[in-house]
Amino acid sequence: MSDVEFNPFGDDAAAGLGHVPDADLTRLTDVTVELTVEVGRTRMSLGETMSLGPGSVVTLDRLADKPVDLLVNGRPIARGEVVVIDEQFGLRITEVVGAERAPSAPVPFTPELAAGDAIAALPEAA
């Protein structure tokens, strides 16, 4: 078995932990994803589902005046209003999911503190 060598990360890599520069995201601009607009959901028995036919109405869990969800590969990323443009449905985005949260900075690791010292150092413990 041969020895394995690890190259140390520079200070820039450690400082940017969890942060991806915008320049690195440009490689992803040609990736194709599936967008879905979810109007609502419901649950019913298999018997009820099998009895559905032309003219059946399925009641969904969302009120008509509430925004619908925009999903990318099944994950919600935005909400908005359904609009009709030249006989096609569209979505006017009114809210981006998670946009109100500021990105959190990484918590620095300080190996000098023992577990008890770290708890005592928290402001709530004072």
Summary of the structure (lengths in Angstrom):
residues: 126
radius of gyration: 24.8
end to end distance: 52.2
largest distance: 70.5
contacts: 171
relative contact order: 0.11
helix: 21%
strand: 23%
